[in-house]
Amino acid sequence: MNLVLAKTDTERAVSNVFATARDRLPGAGEVAEARRRAFEAYERAGLPHRRIEEWKYTDLRALMREVAPLAGRPDAAAITRAKAALELVAVDGAAKLVLVDGVFVPELSGIAELGAGISVRTLREILENGANDARSDLLLTSTTDAVISLNTAMVTDGVVISVADGTALSRPIQIVHVATASSASAFTRSHVKLGKAARATFIESFVAAEGASAYQANDAVILWVGDGAELSHLRVVADAADAVNISSGIVTVGAKAKLNLFNMTRGGAVSRYQVFITLAGEGSDLSVNGINLLKDKQHGDTTLVVDHAVPHCTSRENFRAVVDDRGHSVFQGRIIVRPDAQKTDGKMMTRALLLSDEAEADNKPELEIFADDVTCGHGATSGALDESLLFYLRARGLCEKDAQALLIQAFLGEAIEEIADESLREFVMAQAERWLEVRR
Amino acid sequence: MALLEVRDLHVRVEDREILHGLDLTVNAGEVHAIMGPNGSGKSTLSHVIAGKPGYEVTDGQILFKGEDLLAMEPDERAAKGVFLAFQYPVEIPGVATMNFLRTALNAQRKARGEDEYSTPDFLKKVREVAKSLNIPQDMLKRGVNVGFSGGEKKRNEVLQMALFEPSLCILDEMDSGLDIDALRIAADGVNALRSPDRAMVVITHYQRLLNYIVPDFVHVMSRGRVVKSGDKQLALELEASGYAQFEDAA
């Protein structure tokens, strides 16, 4: 069967969306050409479906149904609504960079708060006016992933951040994506480059303004962590209950660097965070962790590829999913150890807690080891809350929901405690508690 | 009115009847020992009183302070003053002991319509009790019972008993897995809690524990019933003659 010919309605809709959006997408010449090529690449593959191994559990042909048209530029009323939503994911002291419906909004953002040693520009500005080499860089990706190709073709805006060598940022940078438009899509891409020995905390959050529903977000973040640099990266997906969020991360880590990454999904009908991390310099430490909190019919997918390309790096992955009702959590983690990457130390653990009989968790850890002097391991479990622990707590006076909440918090704590930054750890615990509060 | 009144209690687990018409009356201020061989239903009785799921009461009733205990959720029973010291206290990783103690104590107080403890009052109280039970402070910072020795787990149960001030304490095989020193510390803790307002039901296999916690009444259980009751002398007789006579009688 020729899959290219067997297009679904969804894919035809995407074609139309690109055709109609084309004139509104920033950048001409080389940029427009890059978009066209990316869209062709996307069309060859089509929307990912269950027969593509990496998307086995997250069949976008079935889950997305239709691709919404590109959201329009937010007007003043939309920006006012977006502003109100910022509170939901506010992190103390963070300098916010706000994208509303895929468009950077300077009046909600605090670039000036960031101080010296950092440059922040919008992607749109560079695509429209930047020098040729800068522009083509921004749309280059080495992956053949279809949703990233689609992102390249359709991206409207994002932020391009560069932190100078040796700079330690005094406050976190937070990109906040706010959706205000319903039944519309936003395509964003951001670049964050940490120079040598730079230190930064970078948060990315997704949230809906009141009344925004059935929207679709497709985001990509390209990260470079320079030699000797330290980056804390937190993601919080708190989208509307009927939204789709497909996010990709492409990360390159230099030598003797530290990256502490945490992904939290507690919103959205369908969400996928796929992150491809290459350890490209020796002596680096990578810690990638996350939690999925899913209920109703939510589908949350975390897909991780860690590529140990060089020797002497350490990677730790610790994921937890709490799934209630008919929720579906997916974790796919692949650790690749290249032939030269001796003395690699990699460990991955994923655990799912199923709170209802209809909840589902698919855990797929994979190790691909081509070196012979390495320490690698993985584990995966899924199960219900331990009845004997619940009874102990109830015999001590906790009602059923409170006893469950305490055990769920403890379960999530095993991943949350991996967050290096204490204030971010508290922020995530508070977000998790809010989710548990609603459950009660 | 009796504090606890168990009348003609019949209990099934899955398809098997474990208790076949058990009667027991416990008044405030009394200490009752329940002895009996393995499988006689001692632990089942303690679980049913505390409200553990998985037991089906097919007949009879349990009144606590005149109220129908079987109609209450386990947490309601705790708030009313029922405390079960577990034979095997569970380990709860990730839940710090201090946090657990405060959450549980305040949940009980809230259920009774009382004010929650302030943090300083709570800490003061926990420290006092912990000290008297020889429980080091760093144990309270660890996950509930995580990495505790058998003796430490039992002392942690007694600590909770002292903190929650229940009116009925059921001690399920408190002596199992304890050496003499650990047993003495735990028993001293229990004895300190004896009061005219509080009753205790001590479930044990061996007479040894009753040297430390001296009962007012001793009941012998066999095959799901109380087959003989007496005073502490009965425990000594059992130690000498064993349970076989009752197995035959029952």
HADDOCK unambig.tbl for C-alpha pairs under 7 A between the chains (distance, minus, plus):
assign (segid A and resid 389 and name CA) (segid B and resid 90 and name CA) 6.39 0.50 0.50
assign (segid A and resid 389 and name CA) (segid B and resid 92 and name CA) 6.89 0.50 0.50
assign (segid A and resid 391 and name CA) (segid B and resid 52 and name CA) 6.47 0.50 0.50
assign (segid A and resid 394 and name CA) (segid B and resid 74 and name CA) 5.64 0.50 0.50
assign (segid A and resid 394 and name CA) (segid B and resid 75 and name CA) 4.84 0.50 0.50
assign (segid A and resid 395 and name CA) (segid B and resid 50 and name CA) 6.56 0.50 0.50
assign (segid A and resid 395 and name CA) (segid B and resid 74 and name CA) 5.29 0.50 0.50
assign (segid A and resid 395 and name CA) (segid B and resid 75 and name CA) 5.48 0.50 0.50
assign (segid A and resid 395 and name CA) (segid B and resid 78 and name CA) 5.85 0.50 0.50
assign (segid A and resid 396 and name CA) (segid B and resid 75 and name CA) 6.46 0.50 0.50
assign (segid A and resid 396 and name CA) (segid B and resid 78 and name CA) 5.88 0.50 0.50
assign (segid A and resid 396 and name CA) (segid B and resid 104 and name CA) 5.74 0.50 0.50
assign (segid A and resid 397 and name CA) (segid B and resid 75 and name CA) 4.01 0.50 0.50
assign (segid A and resid 397 and name CA) (segid B and resid 76 and name CA) 6.70 0.50 0.50
assign (segid A and resid 397 and name CA) (segid B and resid 78 and name CA) 5.11 0.50 0.50
assign (segid A and resid 397 and name CA) (segid B and resid 79 and name CA) 5.88 0.50 0.50
assign (segid A and resid 397 and name CA) (segid B and resid 104 and name CA) 5.46 0.50 0.50
assign (segid A and resid 397 and name CA) (segid B and resid 107 and name CA) 5.89 0.50 0.50
assign (segid A and resid 397 and name CA) (segid B and resid 108 and name CA) 5.30 0.50 0.50
assign (segid A and resid 398 and name CA) (segid B and resid 75 and name CA) 5.54 0.50 0.50
assign (segid A and resid 398 and name CA) (segid B and resid 104 and name CA) 5.91 0.50 0.50
assign (segid A and resid 398 and name CA) (segid B and resid 107 and name CA) 5.98 0.50 0.50
assign (segid A and resid 399 and name CA) (segid B and resid 75 and name CA) 5.64 0.50 0.50
assign (segid A and resid 410 and name CA) (segid B and resid 93 and name CA) 6.95 0.50 0.50
assign (segid A and resid 410 and name CA) (segid B and resid 94 and name CA) 4.45 0.50 0.50
assign (segid A and resid 410 and name CA) (segid B and resid 95 and name CA) 5.71 0.50 0.50
assign (segid A and resid 411 and name CA) (segid B and resid 94 and name CA) 6.95 0.50 0.50
assign (segid A and resid 413 and name CA) (segid B and resid 94 and name CA) 6.72 0.50 0.50
